[in-house]
Structures are given as C-alpha cells and as structure tokens.
Amino acid sequence: MKIRYIYIALVLIAAIVVIVFSMSNFKLSTQSAQAVFQNISPASSGSVRGLNPSVALGQIAGASIIAPQLSMPISAGLSRVTKKPYGLFVTPQTSPVPDDIFTGYHTGIDFETTPAEQNTDVTITAACDGTVLLKEWATGYGGVFVQSCKLDGQDVTVIYGHLNLDSITPIVGQTITAGDKIGNLGQGFTHETDGRRMHLHFDIHKGTEINILGYVPNQSDLTNWLDPMKYLQ
C-alpha cells in the first residue's frame, strides 16, 4: 500500500515537471517569434536595416527573390535560340548565319524559324505589359516594334525586329498586355525583313530611350542591354 502511494506521488511529480517545462518552452517560443516580427516590422523610414520588409521576410524564410519574368514572344521560344545568343561577337566571316552583313556584339537573342514555317504566319506576342513606343520600317530589320516595360523595378524598352510591318495591329501610345498579339514575322529575304532570314530579333534596352541597335562595337556597350534569357519563362 505504501509502495503504491509512493508510485502515485512520483507520477504526479513527473507530470508537474513536464507541465512546467512545456510552459517554459512556450514562453521562449513566443518571445522568439515576437523578436522575429519586431525585426521585420517596418521602421518609420519604411525599411528594416536598409531592407524592404518583404525582402527581409524572404531572407528569414530562406527564400530566394525571383526576378520578374517575361512571357515568351514566340512559340517554343527556348528551342529556337540556336545561332545568335546575347553578347555573341560576329563578323561576316565568323557569323553562324550564311551571308551575314553585321559586325559587333549582339544586343539581344535571335529566335530562328523552321523550314516548314517559311511560308506561314508566325505570330509574335508581347513579352510584358507596357506602352507601344515605336512601329516602323528600319534598315537591318524591316518591320520593328518597340514597347516600354519594367524589369526588376527599372524602366526598359523591348525591341522586336524583322516583323511584317503591315501585320502589326497595336498603335503607338496604346497599352498592351503580356501575351497580346503584336503581329507576324516578316517573310524571309524580302522587304519585310530588309532582306534578312525569317527570324525574330529580341532585345531589352535599359531606360526609356529608344535604341534599336542590334549590334554594338564594344563589349562594354552591352551594359546598356539585358540578357533576355535571364527573364524569359
């Protein structure tokens, strides 16, 4: 009987210890949680130790900050970049494109077309939301289309080259949305592409200035452009 009472007493003591320990952990957890949210709460300046609150949250959670993405302007786009990527230096002698006339560092990427597409309409769509800035025929391009956009919070212009100018439906000043149809690629080796092959030249120029150069003479000049492959889905 006495042993039974001792056993019950030990059980009660153990239960009390467990309860006290649990309450202590709960208090510590609560304090830790409060400390975390205090550290990421906006200060009077709207930032936390120089960081935007959302960035601080991402860092605490161990999440990576993902840059804004562009919509693909042409179907099966990634598989089409086979000849001229961003930054490639070409001359008429070294170009991967036969009978090329250009020399310099490529400011964008070229989306190639297949033999089966040469006599068909290949649709080009907007890669982002923005205002139409330019729609005209230009030497070296044929039809060229330019729209404004924002990437990583900065203003950029997006250039689409070698389009059939007559097929472009948006007008200058119009706001278009990613995925909206712009027009069709121009027919290869005609006035629509200024005598070039049927393909889409696509580049992203920093700032609001319209600059449709497809090539620059110095590699350092490429700092004024962004590599589209880093933003395309």
N, C-alpha and C positions, 0 to 999 in steps of 0.2 A: 504494500500500500504506500509505504514511504517512498519507495523507488518510483512508483507511478507519479506521485506528486512532484518529485524531483524532475522527472522526464517532462511533465507538463510545464514546469517552470522554465526549463531550458528552451522548450519550443517557443514560449511566449517571449523570452529574452531575444531569441534569434529573430522572431517576427518584428520586434521593436527595432532591432539593429537594421534590418532590411528596409523598414519604413523610413527611418532617419537618413540612411544612406541615399535612398531614392529621392527624398525631398532635397537633400544637399545637391545632388546631380542636377535636378530640375532647376534649382536656383542658379547654378553655374551656367546651365544651358541658356536660360533666359537672359542672364547677363551678357553672355557671349553674343546671342542674337541681337540684343539691344546695341552692343558695341558695333556689330557689323552694319546695322542700318543707320547708326549715327555717323559712321564713316562714309556712307554713300549718300547721305541726305544732302541736298543742295545747300551750299552756303549762301550768304547774302549776294555773292557775286554770280551765283548760278552755276558754280563749278565746285569740284571737290579736289583740292590739291592739284589744280590745273587740268582735271579731267571732267569731261561731261558725265553726269550721273549714270547715263545708260552705258557708257564705256566702262565706268567703274564696276557696274553690275556684271558686265560681260567678263571682266578680269577676275572678279571674285568667283564667278561660276566656272571659270576656266574656259570660257567660250571664246572662239576667235571672232574678230569683227570682219564680216564679209562685205566686200565692196559691192556697190550697186551693179547689177547685171544688165547687159543689152540683149534685146531679142535678136535672133538670127535673121538677117535681112534676106536670106535666100534659103531655099530648102536644102537639107543635107549639107549645110554650110561647112562644117568642120572637115568633112572629107574632100572638100573642093580646094582647100589651100595647099596646093601641091607644087607650085612653081615659084611664086614670089611672096614670101612672108614679110613681115615688118622688119625694116632695117637692113634688108639684103642689098649689098652693093652690086650693081650691074653695069655693064658696058655692052655695046652691040656685039662685042666679041665673046663676052663671058655669060651673057644672059641665057637663062634656061628656055627663053622664048625665041623661036626662029625669027630672023629678020627684025629683031628689036632695034629701036632707034634711040632708046633712052640711056642716059649715063647718070649714075648717082645712087644715093641711098634711098631705098623705097620707104615712103612715109606711111604706108598702110599695108593691107594684105589684098591679094587678088583671089577671088573665088572663080575657079575655072568652070567651064561648061563641058558637057559630054558631046560626042559626035551626034548622038540622037537628038540633042536639043538645038542643033544649029538652025533649023528651020521652024522652030516653035517659039511660043511666047514664054519666056522665063520671068516669072513675077518677082519683083523686088518690093519688100515691105520696110516700114520704118523700124529702126532699131531701138528707138526710145521716144518719149514724149517731148514735143518741142515745136517751135515755130519754123515755118518754111522761110529760109533766108535767100535762097537763090535757085533759079531754074533757068538754065540757058545752055546754048551750044558753046563748047570751048575747045580750042586746039589741044590735041592729045587725048581728049576724052570723047568728043561727040557730045551727047547729052550729059549734063552734070547737074546734080541736085544736092543742095546743102540745107541742113536743118540745125537748129540750136538744140542743146541737150545739157544735162547736168550729170556729172560723174564724180563720186566722192565729194559732193558739195561744191564742185567747181564748174564754171561755165566752159563748155566745149562746143565745137561745131563738128558735125558728122557729114562726111562727103561720100556721095555715091557717084561713081563715074562709069561712063560707057553705057548710058541708058538711051533708049529711044525717046528723044525729047517730046515727040508728039503723043507718046503714051502716058506721060506724067500728068496725073489729074490734080494733085494739090496745087494751090496757087501761093505765090509769095505773100507772107503775112498770115497765112492760115495756120492754126494749131493742129497738129496731127498727133496721134497716139501710137505707141509701140504696137506693131502688127498691122497698122493701116497700110493698104496698098499704095505704093508710090507710082509704079509703072512697070514697064518691061525692059529687059536688057535690049540694047540695040543689036541689029543684025551685024555679024562679024564682017570686017573688011569692006564696010560701006561708010557713007557719010554719017550714019547714025552713031558709029563708034570712032569716027575720024580715021578710018582705015585700019583700026586695030582688031585683034581677035575678039570674039564674043566672050566677055567675062565681066565681072563686077570688081572695080577698084573701090575699096572701102577704107577710109581712114578717119582718124579722130584728131582734130587740131585743138590745142588748148586755147582758151579765151573766146572772145566774141568776134574777133576779126575773121573775116572770110579769107582763107588761104587754101587754094586748091592745088598747090604744087604736089605732084605725085612723087617727085624725087628732089633731094637736096644734095648739094655738092660735098658737104662736110658731115661727118658722123655726129659731131657735136650739135648740128642743127636739129637732129632728131629729138632733142629735149623739148621741142615745141609741139611734139606729137605724142600720142599714147599708143601702146601696142593693143590693137583691138582684141587680140586673142586672150588677153587677161580679163576681158569684160564680157565676152560673148558666152552664152549658155551652151 
